[in-house]
Amino acid sequence: MIEVCYCGRTGNIEDREPILSSHGRQSLRCPYCGHLDSLDWLAPDARQRVFQLAARGRVRSSLSMNQHAATERFTAYERTANPMTVRTHQQATTVADGRHADRTYWMFGNKMTILAGHADTDGRYDLIEGRPPAGYQTPLHRHTQYAEQLYVLDGEVTVVTDTQKVVVRAGETTTIPIGVVHAVAASGSSHGLVIASPSGFAGLIEAFGTPATTDTPPEITPADLERFTQLAAAFGDEILGPPGQLPGE
């Protein structure tokens, strides 16, 4: 689908950056002049389809990210300068509502809602709500492009690295620095927030996750794990082991 900007240049919708204002106004940013072309002139259904088409184009663009740059960034990182700590904050109670239903996905049994992604924050961070079930555990991995902050609203999660085991309870938060090998587990059902900074994690959820149109998560197959490993690499995440494997094993 082709769009013409006010600057006179034409281009594919997939090449435009979708922008959602704080008032819910949907626009596309021209890659040539930076002008925001409002979609208000379209009917609501057509406006949503065009905006989603541009968003999918942004995900595909992220998947072609330069891996050499990601490797260099990780190599230059000094992990020992950023140990994990746990901090306590006043506890929140609820976050997402029905307005985010189209941004909710199943990912390894965890029901994850993207509250803010790349287009919402100009790439500065992602804000994601998660509801991992009892027995949940992520694959063993590390992030080379963004730090990950966890804030627990209800229940508790355990973060295991090769040097630490940190239990984060309701009202507490911890940050996993860039480059730290880790796995996150939940012994009981829990509810919390993830902040990835800069943005990146939300794109991986959109690329791999299954839209949560039912209350039952899909089964994960070996083929799914292989596809996840490939997609994760495009976002700078290194998958080092399957769910259940801990650092050093």
KADARA-V612065 format. One record per residue. N is the residue number from 1. SS is DSSP state (H for helix, E for strand, - for the rest). PSI is psi in radians with two decimals (none if undefined). OMEGA is omega in whole degrees, 0 to 359 (* if undefined). Layout:
BEGIN
[[N	SS	PSI	OMEGA] [N	SS	PSI	OMEGA]]
END
This chain:
BEGIN
[[1	-	2.35	185] [2	E	2.48	175] [3	E	2.52	177] [4	E	2.18	179] [5	-	2.89	176] [6	-	-0.39	178] [7	-	-0.10	177] [8	-	-0.14	181] [9	-	2.49	178] [10	E	2.75	179] [11	E	2.90	178] [12	E	2.54	176] [13	H	-0.67	183] [14	H	-0.33	180] [15	H	-0.13	179] [16	-	2.58	176] [17	E	2.11	179] [18	E	2.29	181] [19	E	2.21	177] [20	E	2.02	182] [21	-	2.95	179] [22	-	-0.31	178] [23	-	0.12	178] [24	-	0.14	181] [25	-	2.27	183] [26	E	2.29	180] [27	E	2.89	174] [28	E	2.32	181] [29	E	2.24	178] [30	-	2.26	181] [31	-	-0.20	183] [32	-	-0.84	185] [33	-	-0.21	180] [34	-	0.03	181] [35	-	2.47	176] [36	E	1.99	178] [37	E	1.94	182] [38	E	2.55	176] [39	-	0.24	184] [40	-	-0.42	183] [41	-	-0.23	180] [42	-	2.70	172] [43	-	2.65	185] [44	H	-0.79	181] [45	H	-0.77	179] [46	H	-0.67	179] [47	H	-0.73	180] [48	H	-0.70	180] [49	H	-0.74	180] [50	H	-0.74	181] [51	H	-0.74	179] [52	H	-0.60	177] [53	H	-0.75	177] [54	H	-0.66	180] [55	H	-0.73	178] [56	H	-0.59	176] [57	H	-0.64	178] [58	H	-0.67	178] [59	H	-0.78	179] [60	H	-0.64	178] [61	H	-0.69	179] [62	H	-0.56	182] [63	-	-0.26	179] [64	-	0.32	182] [65	-	2.55	181] [66	-	1.99	184] [67	H	-0.48	179] [68	H	-0.72	179] [69	H	-0.69	179] [70	H	-0.72	180] [71	H	-0.75	180] [72	H	-0.68	181] [73	H	-0.73	179] [74	H	-0.71	182] [75	H	-0.63	182] [76	H	-0.17	183] [77	-	2.37	178] [78	-	1.74	186] [79	H	-0.62	186] [80	H	-0.27	181] [81	H	-0.09	185] [82	-	1.14	179] [83	-	2.71	178] [84	-	2.51	174] [85	-	2.84	178] [86	E	2.29	178] [87	E	2.65	181] [88	E	2.37	178] [89	-	2.89	174] [90	-	2.29	188] [91	-	2.32	172] [92	-	3.03	183] [93	-	-0.79	183] [94	-	2.76	184] [95	-	-1.32	188] [96	-	2.77	173] [97	-	-2.93	185] [98	H	-0.34	181] [99	H	-0.32	184] [100	H	0.25	184] [101	H	-0.60	181] [102	H	0.01	178] [103	H	0.46	180] [104	E	2.30	186] [105	E	2.66	166] [106	E	2.34	177] [107	E	1.87	184] [108	-	0.68	178] [109	-	-0.13	180] [110	E	2.21	178] [111	E	1.93	189] [112	E	2.29	179] [113	E	2.20	178] [114	E	1.86	179] [115	E	-0.55	176] [116	E	2.30	180] [117	-	-2.86	185] [118	H	-0.83	183] [119	H	-0.46	182] [120	H	-0.46	188] [121	H	0.21	184] [122	-	0.58	176] [123	-	0.09	183] [124	-	-0.64	181] [125	-	2.89	169] [126	E	2.51	174] [127	E	2.08	188] [128	E	2.35	175] [129	E	2.33	181] [130	E	2.57	177] [131	E	1.28	180] [132	-	2.47	180] [133	-	2.98	175] [134	-	2.36	180] [135	-	0.02	182] [136	E	2.47	172] [137	E	2.35	179] [138	-	2.83	167] [139	-	2.69	174] [140	E	2.23	187] [141	E	3.05	171] [142	E	2.63	179] [143	E	2.24	180] [144	-	-0.05	184] [145	-	-0.28	183] [146	-	2.66	172] [147	E	2.72	184] [148	E	2.07	177] [149	E	2.29	179] [150	E	2.34	174] [151	E	2.10	184] [152	E	2.16	178] [153	E	-0.64	182] [154	E	2.51	182] [155	-	-2.62	178] [156	E	2.70	174] [157	E	2.73	179] [158	E	2.26	177] [159	E	2.15	181] [160	E	2.19	173] [161	E	-3.06	179] [162	-	-0.10	179] [163	-	-0.22	186] [164	-	2.71	168] [165	E	1.97	187] [166	E	2.18	176] [167	E	2.16	182] [168	E	2.05	184] [169	E	3.03	182] [170	-	2.29	181] [171	-	-0.01	181] [172	E	2.78	180] [173	E	2.65	174] [174	E	2.70	180] [175	E	2.30	176] [176	E	1.91	184] [177	-	2.82	176] [178	-	2.34	173] [179	-	-0.12	182] [180	-	2.16	176] [181	-	2.25	185] [182	E	2.90	170] [183	E	2.56	179] [184	E	2.29	183] [185	E	2.69	176] [186	E	2.04	179] [187	-	-0.54	175] [188	-	2.98	179] [189	-	2.51	183] [190	-	3.04	185] [191	E	2.22	182] [192	E	-3.06	180] [193	E	2.60	173] [194	E	2.28	173] [195	E	2.03	177] [196	E	2.19	184] [197	E	2.12	359] [198	-	-3.13	183] [199	-	2.56	179] [200	-	-0.77	185] [201	H	-0.68	181] [202	H	-0.65	178] [203	H	-0.65	178] [204	H	-0.71	178] [205	H	-0.77	180] [206	H	-0.63	183] [207	H	-0.63	185] [208	H	-0.60	188] [209	-	2.77	176] [210	E	2.16	179] [211	E	2.28	186] [212	-	1.23	179] [213	-	-0.16	176] [214	-	2.96	180] [215	-	-0.02	183] [216	-	2.16	179] [217	-	2.65	178] [218	-	2.70	175] [219	-	2.50	179] [220	-	2.21	181] [221	-	2.88	174] [222	H	-0.62	178] [223	H	-0.63	177] [224	H	-0.73	180] [225	H	-0.68	179] [226	H	-0.75	178] [227	H	-0.68	179] [228	H	-0.73	179] [229	H	-0.72	180] [230	H	-0.76	179] [231	H	-0.74	181] [232	H	-0.69	180] [233	H	-0.60	180] [234	H	-0.41	178] [235	-	0.20	177] [236	-	0.26	178] [237	E	2.33	178] [238	E	2.07	178] [239	E	2.08	189] [240	E	-0.12	180] [241	E	2.83	181] [242	-	2.92	174] [243	-	2.32	182] [244	-	-0.39	178] [245	-	2.39	180] [246	-	2.81	178] [247	-	2.41	178] [248	-	-0.15	181] [249	-	none	*]]
END
